Amino acid sequence: MTRSVALLAVLAVALLTALSSIFIVDERQKALVLQFGRVVDVKEDPGLAFKLPLIQEVVYYDDRILSRDLDPIEVTPLDDRRLVVDAFARYRIADVNQFRQATGAAGDQSIAVAGRRLDSILRSQTREILGSVSSNDILSSDRAALMLRIRNGAIRDAEALGLEVIDVRLKRTDLPRENLDATFARMRAEREREATDERARGQEAAQRIRAQADRTVVELTSDARRDAEIIRGEADANRNAIFAEAYGADAEFFQFYRSLAAYRASLLEGNSTMVISPDSEFFNYLKSDLGTQ
């Protein structure tokens, strides 16, 4: 019985020792095998791996592509027009041994330390690259070359951290708030000036059209009056010719017609009063049946 218990204990210890010497590397991870704090092996391929129990330990690092958002930074391009830039980077741990030596930490803490140092590298490269071009180049839609230059500069500096910078992107590029307000005010003033110019040109065109219309009215009115005077003169001439012809045909009848027209014009309806001598020639055709005295 005692020998069986001892055998079982030995088997249990052997099993625990065997299990503690086996570890699994996930396909999303890399692993370092440490012995008394010193790296003795690097496991980058997924699968089962072995270590010495008790005296060796395993530290895992993320092997996936990681993303890092930078806080907005202010840059000054060549034209001294300050800009606020938002950027982000994608990176991965390329050399896990170098990464551990550079960060001096393990696990999530090492990622945080590396992230802060990578932020410093990206900010420095962003200020340097964007400070060498004009703001129009930065604000244009074709700024892929600038992002490529920032990434290439960050790659060289990040190698010391054991990191591989895969991509750097500028998410948003704006003016600072105080500059933005001044720019909006300047744009508003420019648009108001353009509107004033447009209104002035419109008023000038309106006055020109109005003057042309007034001139046309005067010309048309003058032409109409001239034509009317000509027609009236011709009508008066025709009327006088008809009167002359009628007078020549029958002078007595013409005088009678003229007297009737004078009576109609003088003796109007209503209260007409005439002060005239009774023997005036005006009443010749009223006093005589023959129309003469």
C-alpha positions in Angstrom: 0.0 0.0 0.0 2.8 2.4 0.9 4.7 1.6 -2.3 1.5 2.2 -4.4 1.0 5.6 -2.8 4.6 6.5 -3.4 4.3 5.4 -7.0 1.2 7.5 -7.5 2.9 10.5 -6.0 5.9 10.0 -8.3 3.7 9.7 -11.3 1.7 12.8 -10.3 5.0 14.8 -9.9 6.2 13.5 -13.2 2.9 14.4 -14.9 2.9 17.9 -13.4 6.6 18.3 -14.4 5.7 17.2 -18.0 2.7 19.5 -18.2 4.7 22.5 -16.8 7.3 22.0 -19.5 4.7 22.2 -22.3 3.2 25.5 -23.5 1.1 26.6 -26.5 1.9 29.5 -28.8 -1.3 30.9 -30.3 -1.2 32.0 -34.0 -1.9 35.5 -32.8 1.0 35.6 -30.4 4.8 35.4 -30.1 6.5 34.0 -27.1 9.8 34.5 -25.3 11.3 31.8 -23.1 13.1 33.3 -20.1 15.5 31.7 -17.8 16.2 33.8 -14.7 15.0 36.9 -16.6 17.3 36.3 -19.6 15.9 35.4 -23.0 16.9 31.9 -24.0 14.5 31.2 -26.9 12.0 32.9 -29.2 8.9 31.1 -30.3 7.2 32.7 -33.3 5.5 29.8 -34.9 2.2 28.6 -33.5 1.9 25.2 -31.9 3.3 23.2 -28.9 6.6 24.1 -27.5 8.7 23.0 -24.6 10.6 24.6 -21.8 12.4 23.6 -18.7 10.0 23.4 -15.8 10.4 25.6 -12.8 13.5 27.5 -13.9 12.1 28.8 -17.2 9.0 31.0 -17.9 7.1 32.1 -21.0 6.1 35.6 -21.8 3.6 36.2 -24.6 3.4 39.2 -27.0 0.7 40.1 -29.5 1.6 39.3 -33.0 -1.4 41.0 -34.7 -1.4 44.3 -36.5 -2.1 47.0 -33.9 -3.5 50.5 -34.3 -2.4 53.7 -32.6 -4.4 57.0 -32.6 -2.3 60.1 -32.1 -3.7 63.0 -30.1 -4.2 66.1 -32.3 -1.0 67.9 -32.9 -0.3 71.4 -34.2 2.1 71.8 -37.1 3.4 74.9 -38.9 3.9 74.5 -42.7 6.3 76.6 -44.8 3.7 79.4 -45.2 3.3 79.8 -41.4 -0.4 78.8 -41.6 -0.8 76.7 -38.5 -2.8 73.5 -38.8 -4.2 70.9 -36.4 -3.6 67.3 -37.6 -5.2 64.0 -36.5 -3.2 60.9 -37.5 -3.2 57.2 -36.8 -0.7 54.4 -37.4 -0.8 50.6 -37.9 2.1 48.6 -36.6 3.2 45.2 -35.4 5.9 43.7 -33.2 8.6 42.6 -35.6 11.4 41.7 -33.3 10.0 40.5 -30.0 13.4 40.2 -28.3 14.3 43.8 -29.3 10.9 44.9 -28.3 11.4 43.5 -24.8 14.8 45.1 -24.4 13.5 48.5 -25.6 10.4 48.5 -23.4 11.7 46.7 -20.4 8.3 45.4 -19.6 6.0 42.5 -20.5 2.4 42.0 -21.6 0.0 45.0 -21.9 2.4 47.2 -20.0 5.0 46.8 -22.8 2.4 47.7 -25.4 1.5 50.9 -23.5 5.2 51.8 -23.1 5.9 51.1 -26.8 2.8 53.1 -27.8 3.9 56.2 -26.0 7.4 56.0 -27.6 5.8 55.4 -31.0 3.6 58.4 -30.4 6.7 60.5 -29.9 8.3 59.2 -33.1 5.1 59.8 -35.1 4.6 63.4 -33.8 8.2 64.2 -34.6 8.0 62.8 -38.1 4.7 64.5 -38.7 5.9 67.9 -37.6 9.1 67.5 -39.7 7.5 66.3 -42.9 4.5 68.6 -42.8 6.7 71.6 -41.8 8.6 71.2 -45.1 5.6 71.8 -47.4 2.9 74.4 -47.8 -0.5 74.2 -46.2 -2.1 73.9 -49.6 -0.1 70.6 -50.1 -1.4 69.3 -46.8 -5.0 70.3 -47.3 -5.1 69.0 -50.9 -6.7 65.6 -51.6 -3.5 64.3 -53.0 -1.4 63.9 -49.9 -0.5 60.2 -50.1 3.1 61.1 -50.7 3.3 63.0 -47.4 1.8 60.1 -45.5 4.3 57.8 -47.2 7.2 60.1 -46.1 6.0 60.1 -42.5 5.7 56.3 -42.5 9.2 55.8 -44.0 10.7 58.1 -41.4 8.8 56.4 -38.6 10.0 53.0 -39.8 13.6 53.8 -39.3 13.0 55.2 -35.8 10.7 52.4 -34.8 13.1 49.7 -35.6 15.0 50.4 -32.4 11.8 49.4 -30.5 11.4 46.2 -32.5 8.3 47.6 -34.2 7.4 47.6 -37.9 5.3 50.6 -38.9 2.9 49.4 -41.6 0.9 52.5 -42.4 0.4 56.1 -41.3 -2.7 58.1 -42.2 -3.8 61.6 -41.7 -7.5 61.5 -40.6 -8.3 65.1 -40.3 -6.5 68.4 -41.0 -8.1 71.6 -39.7 -7.1 75.1 -38.8 -6.9 76.0 -35.1 -10.1 77.4 -33.6 -8.8 81.0 -33.4 -7.5 80.7 -37.0 -10.7 79.0 -38.1 -12.8 81.9 -36.8 -10.5 84.4 -38.4 -10.6 82.5 -41.7 -14.4 82.3 -41.6 -14.5 86.1 -40.9 -12.2 86.7 -43.8 -14.2 84.4 -46.1 -17.4 86.2 -45.0 -15.9 89.6 -45.7 -14.7 88.4 -49.1 -18.1 87.1 -50.0 -19.7 90.3 -48.8 -17.3 92.3 -51.0 -18.1 90.1 -54.0 -21.8 90.5 -53.3 -21.4 94.3 -53.1 -19.5 94.3 -56.4 -22.2 92.1 -58.0 -24.9 94.5 -56.7 -22.9 97.5 -58.0 -22.5 95.9 -61.4 -26.2 95.0 -61.4 -27.2 98.6 -60.5 -24.9 99.9 -63.2 -26.4 97.5 -65.8 -29.9 98.5 -64.6 -29.2 102.2 -65.0 -27.8 101.6 -68.4 -30.8 99.6 -69.4 -33.2 102.1 -67.9 -31.4 105.0 -69.7 -31.6 103.1 -73.0 -35.3 102.4 -72.3 -35.9 106.1 -71.5 -34.1 107.1 -74.7 -36.1 104.6 -76.7 -39.3 106.0 -75.1 -38.3 109.6 -76.0 -37.5 108.5 -79.6 -40.7 106.6 -80.0 -42.8 109.4 -78.5 -41.1 112.0 -80.7 -41.6 109.8 -83.8 -45.2 109.3 -82.8 -45.8 113.0 -82.2 -44.2 113.9 -85.5 -46.3 111.3 -87.3 -49.4 112.5 -85.5 -48.6 116.1 -86.4 -48.1 115.1 -90.0 -51.3 113.1 -90.1 -53.2 116.0 -88.3 -51.8 118.5 -90.8 -52.7 116.3 -93.7 -56.2 115.9 -92.2 -56.6 119.6 -91.6 -55.5 120.2 -95.2 -58.0 117.7 -96.5 -60.7 119.2 -94.3 -59.9 122.7 -95.5 -59.9 121.4 -99.1 -63.3 119.9 -98.6 -64.6 123.1 -97.0 -63.2 125.1 -99.8 -64.7 122.8 -102.4 -68.0 122.9 -100.6 -67.9 126.7 -100.3 -67.1 127.0 -104.0 -70.0 124.7 -104.9 -72.7 126.5 -102.9 -71.6 129.5 -100.9 -75.0 130.2 -99.4 -75.3 126.6 -98.1 -71.8 126.8 -96.7 -72.7 130.0 -94.8 -75.9 128.3 -93.5 -73.9 125.3 -92.4 -71.3 127.5 -90.6 -74.1 129.4 -88.8 -75.7 126.2 -87.6 -72.3 125.0 -86.3 -71.9 128.4 -84.5 -75.4 128.1 -83.0 -74.6 124.5 -81.8 -71.4 125.6 -80.2 -72.9 128.7 -78.6 -76.3 127.5 -77.4 -75.3 124.7 -75.2 -77.7 122.7 -73.0 -78.2 124.2 -69.6 -78.0 127.9 -68.6 -76.5 129.6 -71.6 -76.4 133.4 -71.5 -75.4 135.6 -74.5 -75.2 139.4 -74.5 -75.5 140.5 -78.1 -77.2 143.2 -80.2 -80.6 142.1 -81.6 -79.6 143.2 -85.1 -76.3 141.3 -85.0 -75.6 139.2 -88.1 -75.3 136.2 -85.8 -79.1 135.8 -85.9 -79.5 136.2 -89.7 -80.6 132.7 -90.2 -82.9 132.7 -87.2 -84.9 135.8 -88.3 -85.2 135.1 -92.0 -86.9 132.1 -93.6 -84.7 132.7 -96.7 -81.5 132.8 -94.7 -80.8 136.4 -95.7 -82.0 139.9 -94.8 
